[in-house]
Amino acid sequence: MPDIDILSFGETMAMFVAEHGGDLARVEHFHKRIAGADSNVAIGLARLGFKVAWLSRVGNDSLGRFVLDTLQAEGLDCRFVRCDPLHPTGFQLKSREDTGDDPRVEYFRRGSAASHLAISDVTPALLQARHLHATGIPPALSASTRELSGYLMQSQRDAGRSVSFDPNLRPGLWASEALMIREINRLAALAHWVLPGLGEGRLLTGRDDPADIAAFYLDQGAEAVVIKLGAHGAYYRTQLDAGFVDGVSVAQVVDTVGAGDAFAVGLISALLESRSVVEAVQRANWVGSRAVQSRGDMEGLPLRHELPEHSPPLKTANAL
């Protein structure tokens, strides 16, 4: 069996994207795609040449077959995806926005096959992955997926392998905000690289300034914290260094969904290549800028040969 560079896990849904703007109730034609933050990152890393294993479940239905076929076509190792005969594949409806506003999304995922993922789905081969990427979405789906998230993160950390974590908050999936904050911070403490958005960091830590938010997670054992600032770029902090890296300007924002996932692709790929945190954030900003210029959650993710050969001058401000 070939080595696994990266293990990722979670739910991939079928997605029906409106072909024209307006109220979803009045849209008659949709384009079928896939959606899922965790699999967006997995696809992005596979496009850059990493061997990525995907752990999930799909239903024994046509949408499940569509999801699996699409993920395999993107180069993911899907041997660890279980076909669940008892539960359906989740799906979502997504509006089309031509003004740069966030699209409206309606989810149909409660009780889905992926929400029944459990520790029993893990095989020893998966635990040999060089790196684990996790988000706050699987632990929001069910008690078993929350247990799975903690198990994978703790196992990989104990084995001396790197772990990245994007909170990717979904308040609507949690029983309460207090539970969400407690569980997300518990999992973040198991990660080496923590990647919150600024709003997420403020909610999770109760702190306002990016430096203070980063310090919260560094104090819990993170090696690097990178806070996404949208069009303004990102703030990074380690035990030795900190600063801001400017965002990449774009001519037109087409679709903002998936930008944070693209940012994670750039950051994780660069760090796994032993680049500096500053270089990793620079690549993350660039990949994120690609994502917002493409319609769809992961269509703008680049291939390896599309990465800039020569990075533009860094614009950083030391903030320690």
Residue pairs with C-beta under 8 A, 6 or more apart in sequence:
1 125
2 51
3 51
3 128
3 130
4 51
4 52
4 53
4 77
4 125
4 126
4 128
4 129
4 130
5 45
5 50
5 51
5 52
5 129
5 130
5 131
5 272
6 42
6 45
6 50
6 51
6 52
6 53
6 129
6 130
6 131
6 132
6 133
6 268
6 272
7 52
7 53
7 55
7 126
7 129
7 131
7 132
7 133
7 152
7 156
8 38
8 39
8 41
8 42
8 45
8 52
8 53
8 54
8 55
8 132
8 133
8 134
9 38
9 54
9 55
9 56
9 117
9 134
9 138
9 148
9 149
9 152
10 36
10 37
10 38
10 39
10 56
10 114
10 117
10 135
10 137
10 138
11 36
11 38
11 39
11 56
11 90
11 109
11 112
11 114
11 115
11 117
11 137
11 138
11 141
12 34
12 35
12 36
12 38
12 39
12 54
12 56
12 58
12 67
12 71
12 114
13 34
13 35
13 36
13 67
13 89
13 90
13 91
13 92
13 107
13 109
13 112
14 32
14 33
14 34
14 35
14 63
14 66
14 67
14 89
14 90
14 91
14 92
15 32
15 33
15 34
15 35
15 91
15 92
15 93
15 94
15 297
16 30
16 31
16 32
16 33
16 91
16 92
16 93
16 94
17 30
17 31
17 32
17 33
17 94
17 96
17 295
17 296
18 24
18 27
18 29
18 30
18 93
18 94
18 95
18 96
19 27
19 29
19 30
19 31
19 96
20 27
20 29
20 96
21 95
21 96
21 97
21 98
22 95
24 93
24 95
24 104
24 106
27 95
27 96
30 93
32 66
33 70
33 296
33 297
34 66
34 67
34 70
34 71
34 297
34 298
35 92
35 94
35 297
36 137
36 297
37 135
37 137
37 166
37 168
37 258
37 260
37 261
38 133
38 134
38 135
38 137
38 138
39 54
39 56
39 71
39 76
39 298
40 258
40 261
40 262
40 265
40 297
40 298
40 301
41 133
41 135
41 166
41 261
41 264
41 265
41 268
42 52
42 54
42 71
42 76
42 133
43 52
43 71
43 74
43 75
43 76
43 298
43 301
44 261
44 262
44 264
44 265
44 269
44 287
44 298
44 301
44 302
45 52
45 133
45 265
45 268
45 269
46 52
46 74
46 75
46 76
47 74
47 75
47 301
47 302
47 303
47 304
48 265
48 269
48 302
48 303
48 304
48 307
49 304
50 269
50 272
51 77
52 75
52 76
52 77
53 76
53 77
53 79
53 80
53 126
53 129
54 71
54 76
54 77
54 78
54 80
54 81
55 80
55 81
55 117
55 121
55 122
55 126
56 80
56 81
56 82
56 114
56 117
57 81
57 82
57 83
57 84
57 87
57 113
57 114
57 116
57 117
57 121
58 64
58 65
58 67
58 68
58 81
58 82
58 83
58 84
58 89
58 113
58 114
59 83
59 84
59 87
59 88
59 89
59 112
59 113
60 83
60 84
60 85
61 88
61 89
63 88
63 89
63 91
64 83
64 88
64 89
64 113
67 89
68 78
68 81
68 83
71 78
71 81
72 78
80 121
80 123
80 126
82 113
82 121
83 113
84 113
84 116
86 113
86 116
87 111
87 112
87 113
87 115
87 116
88 111
88 112
88 113
89 112
89 113
89 114
90 107
90 108
90 109
90 112
90 113
90 114
90 115
91 108
91 109
92 105
92 106
92 107
92 108
92 109
93 105
93 106
93 108
94 103
94 104
94 105
94 257
95 103
95 104
95 105
96 103
96 295
97 103
97 104
97 255
100 252
100 253
100 254
100 256
102 256
102 257
103 255
103 257
105 257
109 115
109 141
112 141
114 141
114 145
115 141
115 142
115 144
115 145
116 142
116 144
116 145
117 138
117 141
117 142
117 144
117 145
117 148
118 144
118 145
118 147
118 148
119 144
119 147
119 148
119 151
121 148
122 148
122 151
122 152
127 152
127 155
127 156
127 159
129 156
129 161
130 161
130 162
130 272
131 156
131 161
131 162
131 163
131 164
131 268
131 272
132 152
132 153
132 156
132 161
132 162
132 163
132 164
133 163
133 164
133 165
133 166
133 264
133 268
134 149
134 152
134 153
134 163
134 164
134 165
134 166
134 187
134 191
135 165
135 166
135 167
135 168
136 165
136 166
136 167
136 168
136 169
136 170
136 180
136 184
136 187
137 168
137 170
137 173
138 145
138 146
138 148
138 149
139 145
139 146
139 149
139 150
139 183
139 184
139 187
140 146
140 170
140 173
140 174
140 180
141 173
146 183
149 187
150 186
150 187
150 190
153 163
153 165
153 187
153 190
153 191
154 190
156 162
156 163
157 163
157 190
157 191
157 192
162 192
162 193
162 271
162 272
163 190
163 191
163 192
163 193
164 191
164 192
164 193
164 194
164 195
164 264
164 267
164 268
164 271
165 187
165 188
165 190
165 191
165 193
165 194
165 195
166 195
166 196
166 260
166 261
166 264
167 184
167 188
167 194
167 195
167 196
167 197
167 200
167 204
168 200
168 260
169 180
169 184
169 200
169 203
169 204
171 177
171 180
174 180
177 203
181 203
181 204
184 204
185 204
185 205
185 220
188 194
188 204
188 217
188 220
188 222
189 217
189 220
189 221
189 222
190 221
191 222
192 222
192 223
192 224
193 222
193 223
193 224
193 225
193 226
193 267
193 268
193 271
194 217
194 222
194 224
194 225
194 226
195 225
195 226
195 227
195 228
195 260
195 263
195 264
195 267
196 204
196 213
196 225
196 227
196 228
197 227
197 228
197 230
197 260
198 210
198 213
198 227
198 228
198 229
198 230
201 207
201 210
201 213
201 214
201 216
201 227
202 208
202 213
204 213
204 216
205 212
205 213
205 216
205 217
207 213
207 215
207 216
210 227
210 229
210 235
210 237
210 319
211 235
211 237
211 242
211 319
213 225
213 227
214 225
214 227
214 235
214 236
214 237
214 242
215 237
217 225
218 225
218 237
218 238
218 239
223 238
223 239
224 236
224 237
224 238
224 271
224 277
225 236
225 237
225 238
226 234
226 235
226 236
226 267
226 277
226 280
226 281
226 284
227 234
227 235
227 236
228 234
228 260
228 263
228 288
229 235
229 244
229 247
230 247
231 247
231 249
232 244
232 246
232 247
233 244
233 245
233 246
233 247
233 248
233 281
233 285
234 244
234 245
234 247
234 263
234 281
234 284
234 285
235 242
235 243
235 244
235 245
235 319
236 242
236 243
236 245
236 277
236 278
236 281
237 319
237 320
238 277
241 277
241 278
241 318
241 320
242 318
242 319
242 320
243 278
243 316
243 317
243 318
243 319
244 316
244 317
244 319
245 278
245 281
245 282
245 285
245 314
245 315
245 316
246 285
246 315
247 285
247 288
247 289
248 285
248 286
248 288
248 289
249 289
250 289
250 292
250 293
251 293
252 293
253 292
253 293
254 292
254 293
254 294
254 295
255 291
255 292
255 294
255 295
255 296
255 297
256 292
257 297
258 291
258 296
258 297
258 298
258 300
259 288
259 291
259 292
260 288
261 291
261 297
261 298
262 284
262 287
262 288
262 290
262 291
262 298
262 300
262 301
263 284
263 285
263 287
263 288
263 291
264 284
265 284
265 287
265 301
266 280
266 283
266 284
266 285
266 286
266 287
266 288
267 280
267 281
267 283
267 284
269 283
270 279
270 280
270 283
270 284
271 277
271 280
275 283
278 314
278 316
279 311
282 311
282 312
282 314
283 307
283 311
286 307
286 308
287 301
287 302
290 300
290 301
290 302
291 298
291 300
291 301
292 300
293 300
294 300
